[in-house]
Amino acid sequence: AGIVSPFISSSKNQLLHMFRRIKQFNQLPAAEKQILFLAWQRAWQVRISLWFYSYKQTRSRIEEKFASNEKKAENSVSAARIATLVMVASNWVMSSTCLSRALVGEWMLKEAGFHPSFHIGVKKGEENDFEAHAWLEIDGEKLIGGTAAEGFKQIYRQ
């Protein structure tokens, strides 16, 4: 038996993983493929904006785009599914944060006719450092950033 390089084994696993992801994507309904691609595109837009501009400026830009591009109030895809697709898309964006994910989720959900509430919370970390977290809710159900929101005191809601 020959010796198999860990690099070759790792590359093969990565390739198999990529093919599984492509197969999963191809099995999505057309509406979900469109949402996933749009979420990925917007996740990059928001992430880049947050690198160069403040939260307030980024939020203002998103609200301008939403106001000029309001969509239908009826949607065949549930709010929870849209939130899941936003989270999946955000995994493919460098340095995606809870803030960028919540902003993209809010944008996508509002555009689909839902009414999410955007939250920011704070807490003291283990070493007395300051921690902040952003999440989205609809009717009290946390859709994005929910499990990580435990222990954070809400200081902002929109």
C-alpha positions in Angstrom: 0.0 0.0 0.0 1.3 3.4 -0.9 1.6 6.4 1.4 -1.2 8.9 1.0 -0.3 12.5 1.6 -2.5 14.3 4.2 -2.6 17.2 1.7 -4.1 15.0 -1.0 -6.6 13.5 1.4 -7.6 16.9 2.6 -8.0 18.2 -0.9 -10.2 15.2 -1.8 -12.4 15.8 1.2 -12.7 19.5 0.3 -13.7 18.6 -3.2 -16.3 16.1 -2.0 -17.7 18.7 0.3 -17.9 21.2 -2.5 -19.8 18.7 -4.7 -22.2 18.0 -1.9 -22.9 21.7 -1.5 -23.5 22.1 -5.2 -25.9 19.1 -5.1 -27.8 20.7 -2.2 -28.0 24.0 -4.0 -29.3 22.3 -7.2 -32.1 20.6 -5.1 -33.4 23.9 -3.8 -36.6 25.3 -5.3 -36.0 28.1 -7.8 -37.4 30.8 -5.3 -34.9 29.7 -2.6 -32.0 29.6 -5.0 -32.8 33.2 -5.9 -33.1 34.2 -2.3 -29.8 32.5 -1.4 -27.9 34.2 -4.2 -29.4 37.6 -3.4 -28.6 37.1 0.3 -25.0 36.3 -0.6 -24.7 39.4 -2.8 -26.2 41.6 -0.1 -24.1 40.0 2.6 -21.0 41.2 0.7 -22.5 44.6 0.1 -23.3 45.1 3.9 -19.9 43.6 5.0 -18.0 45.9 2.7 -20.1 48.9 3.7 -19.4 48.2 7.4 -15.7 48.1 6.7 -15.7 51.6 5.2 -18.7 53.3 6.9 -20.3 53.4 10.3 -23.3 51.3 11.3 -25.5 54.4 11.0 -24.4 55.1 7.4 -24.7 51.5 6.4 -28.2 51.2 7.8 -29.2 54.5 6.1 -28.0 53.1 2.7 -29.9 49.9 3.2 -33.1 51.8 4.2 -32.8 53.9 1.0 -32.5 50.8 -1.1 -35.4 49.2 0.6 -37.6 52.3 0.3 -36.9 52.6 -3.4 -37.4 48.8 -4.1 -40.4 47.7 -1.9 -41.6 44.3 -2.9 -44.7 42.2 -2.5 -46.3 41.5 0.9 -47.0 37.9 0.0 -44.2 35.4 -0.2 -44.1 31.6 -0.7 -41.0 31.3 1.4 -41.4 31.5 5.2 -39.6 34.1 7.3 -37.7 31.3 9.1 -36.5 29.9 5.8 -35.4 33.3 4.5 -33.4 33.7 7.8 -31.8 30.3 7.3 -30.8 31.1 3.7 -29.3 34.5 4.9 -27.2 32.5 7.5 -26.1 30.0 4.9 -25.2 32.8 2.4 -23.3 34.7 5.2 -21.1 31.7 5.8 -19.6 32.4 2.4 -18.7 36.0 3.2 -15.3 36.9 4.7 -15.6 38.3 8.2 -19.4 38.0 8.4 -20.6 39.2 11.8 -23.8 39.1 13.7 -24.3 42.8 12.8 -23.9 42.2 9.1 -26.1 39.0 9.2 -28.9 40.8 11.1 -28.8 43.8 8.7 -29.0 41.5 5.6 -31.7 39.5 7.3 -33.8 42.6 8.1 -33.4 43.8 4.5 -34.4 40.5 3.0 -37.3 39.9 5.4 -38.7 43.4 5.0 -38.5 43.1 1.2 -40.4 39.9 1.4 -43.2 41.6 3.3 -42.3 40.5 6.9 -41.9 42.9 9.8 -38.7 41.9 11.8 -37.4 43.8 14.7 -33.7 44.5 14.8 -31.9 44.3 18.2 -28.5 45.1 19.7 -27.5 43.9 23.1 -24.5 44.2 25.4 -22.9 42.2 28.2 -19.7 42.0 30.2 -17.4 39.2 28.9 -15.5 36.6 31.0 -12.6 39.0 31.5 -14.8 42.1 32.1 -14.5 43.1 28.5 -17.4 44.6 26.6 -19.3 42.4 24.2 -22.1 43.3 21.8 -24.5 41.2 19.7 -27.1 41.9 17.1 -30.1 39.7 16.3 -33.5 39.7 14.5 -36.9 38.7 15.8 -40.4 38.4 14.4 -43.2 38.2 17.0 -40.7 37.4 19.7 -39.1 34.5 17.8 -35.4 35.0 17.3 -34.6 34.2 13.7 -31.0 35.4 13.2 -28.4 35.4 16.0 -30.9 34.0 18.5 -29.0 31.4 20.5 -26.0 33.7 20.8 -28.3 36.5 22.2 -28.7 34.8 25.6 -27.3 36.9 28.4 -27.2 40.1 26.4 -29.1 43.1 27.7 -31.0 44.8 24.9 -30.0 48.4 24.4 -31.4 49.1 20.9 -34.4 48.0 19.0 -35.8 49.1 15.7 
